[in-house]
Amino acid sequence: MMNKISKHIIDVKKRIAYATQNAGRPNNSVQLLGVSKKKTVAAIKQAYECGLRQFGENYVQESIEKIKEIRLDCDLENDIVWHFIGPLQSNKTRLVASHFDWVQSVDRMKIAHRLNDQRPQTFKPLNICLQVNVSEEQAKSGANLSYVLELAAQVSILPNLILRGIMAIPEKSDNLIVLQAQFNTMHALFQTLKETYPQVDTLSMGMSSDLQTAIKCGSTMVRIGTDIFGSRN
């Protein structure tokens, strides 16, 4: 019997496929990241059973406990890719560097240096996306647009990190013109980075409410929480 989460994943994948086709882009050019913050291990396992392999977490302590529990589960293969997507404080970088495969929220060199220095030597390099404050909101995390190219240049030479792309959370707005303009700004920046860094392949933008617009503007990874797992408490 299909559970609710499985049905939701199928529906989201259909929406991604439809938006991708409408944008004239190749099939499978957009990855689905399930945002599992504040969700249980049981919910993650249900999503896993429906084929989801990439999960995003926002809170360090909560996510570490879940990652450890899941990695001890004999019923699951060790093939989940864990993305840290929340704001990251300096005193939490060691935990993130030793448990995650990706960090999508690097917005300053202090954090990048700590992740690089604290990545275990036996691990593969940590995949990094630079978080961009594309809406230029004072209260929002992310690097200013004018700083991103400088930050990319510095991150790209750190041996235990791999610069993979950029991530953004646009401002909450019902104005499609404003939203699309911010997504287009991100896509232009993404193209500029790709010209300099061949390994850059990820433009992480778009959530449950703006998935279609993000894909139309070139997103390669959408971060979906509510439409997979339901609303958070």
N, C-alpha and C positions, 0 to 999 in steps of 0.2 A: 504494500500500500504506500502510495507516494505521500510524503509529509509536506507540510505547508512550505517549509524552506525550499524543498526541491522544486515545488511548483513555482515559487517566486524566482528561483534561479533560471528556470526554463523561460519564464516570462521576460526577465531582464535580458537574457541572451537573445531572445527574439527582437526586443527593442534595439539592442546594439546592432544586430544584423540588419534590421530595417533602416536604422539611421546611417549605417555604413554604406548600404546600397544606395540610399538616397543621395549621399554625398559623393557618389561615384568613386568610392575607394575600394581597394581589394578586400575580399572576404578575409576574416581573421586578422585584420590590421589593427584591431582595437582589443586590448586585454581587459579582463574583468578582475578587479580587486575587490574582494568582499571585506567590508569594514566591520570588524567583529568586536569593537570596543563595547564594554558593558554587557557583552553576551557570554553565555556559558560555554564550557567545553562541549557539552552535549549539542548545543546549536552549531558549533563549528564542525563537529563530527557529522551532523546531518548534511551540512553544506559540502563537506568532503565527500560523502557518499554519493552526492549528485555531481561529482567531478570537479568541484572548485578546489584549486590548489594554492591560490594566492590570497593571503589575508593581511589586512591592515589593522594596526593597533595604535592607540593614542596615549595610553597611560602605562608608564614603565612597570611599576610593581605588579599591577593587575595582569599585564601581558606576559611578564616573565613567569608568573605562577601557571598561567595557561599553557605556555610553550613547554615548560618542564613536564607538566602532566601529560600533554599530548605526545611528547617524544618518548614517554615511557609506556604508551599504549601499544600493546602488541598487535592490535587489530588494524593499526594504521601504518602504512609505509612511511619512511622518513623522507617524504617528498613535498612537504608543505614549504612554500616560500613565504617568509615572514617579512612584512614591511612595517617599519616604524614611521608613522605619518603625523605624529603630534609634536607640539613644541618640546624642545629638548633642553634641559638644564645641564650645566656642566657636571654637577655631582651625580648625574645618571648616565653619563656617556659610557662608562665601563660596562655596565649591565647591557646596554643596547649593543655595544660593539661585540659583545661575546655571545649574544643570543639571536640577533636579527641578520637577515640576508641583505636587506635594503634599509636605508634611511632616506626618506623623502623630504625631510624638513630641515636640512642644513641651510642656515641663513647667515652664518658668520664664521670666520676662520678659526676662532677659538674652539668652536665645536668640532670643526673638521679636523683640526690638529689632534684633539683629544681622541676622537674616533680612530684616527690613523694610528696613534701611539698605543691605544688600548685594544686594537684588534688582535686577537691571538694569532701568533705566527703560523700555527698549524691550519688556520682557516683560510679560505679563499678571500681575496680582497672584498671589501664591503661596497656594495652598489650604492651610489649616491645620486639623489636629485636635489637640486638647489630650490628651496622654496622662495617664490617671488611674491612680493606684496604688490600685485599688479593693480589693485584698486587704490593703493597709496593711502590706506586707512591707518591712522596713528596707532590704534589699539590692536592691530592685527600683526601676527608674526610674518616673517619673510623679509628677504633682502629688497632694498630699493632697486628699481629697474636700472638706475645709473651705476649700481655696484655689481650687478650680476656678472658681467664679462670679466671684471677683475677677480671676483671670487672664483669663477670657473677656472681661470688661469692658475690660480694658486692651488685649488683642489686637485686639478688634473696632474700635478707633479708629485702628489703624495703616494707613496708606494703601496700602501695597504687599503687605498680607496680607488674606486673606478667611477669617474663621472659619467652617469648614464643619461642625465637630462634635467628637466625642470618640472616643478609642481606649483600649482596655485589654487587658492580658494578665492573666487571672485566675490565682490560685494553682493549682499543679498538684495536683489532688485527684481521687480516685475517688468522692468523696462528691457525688452529684448535687444534694443539697439545698444544700450550701455553694456549689457552682458556680452554681446557678440563682439563689441569693440575690445573688451578686455581679453577675450579668448583669442582674437586675431592678433593682439599685441604679443601674447604668449607664443603663438605660432610663429610669428616673425622672429622672435628671440630664439626660439627653438631652431629655426632654419639657420640663423647666424651661428649658433653653437655647433651645429652639425658640420658646417663648412670648415671649422677649425679642429674639431675633435671627432674623428670617424666613429668612435665607440658610442657617441651620443645617439640614442634611439628612442627615448621615452619622453613623451609630453603628457604628464599626469594632470588631467583636469576634467571636470565633469562629475556630478554626483546625481543622486536620484532625481532631483528636480530639473536639472539642466543637461542631462545626458545627451539629448539629441543635438542641441546647439553646440556643445563641446565637440562632438564627433564631426559635425559639419565644419568646424573650425580647425580640425586636424588633430584632436586628441588621440593618443595611442593607448591610453589607460584611463578607465573611468573607475572611480572609487564609490562603491555602492554599499550602503549600510541599511537604511530603513526599508528599501524595496526588496531586500533579501531577508533580513532578520526581523523586520517589524520595528515599531517605534521603541525607543529606549526609555527606561524608567527615569 
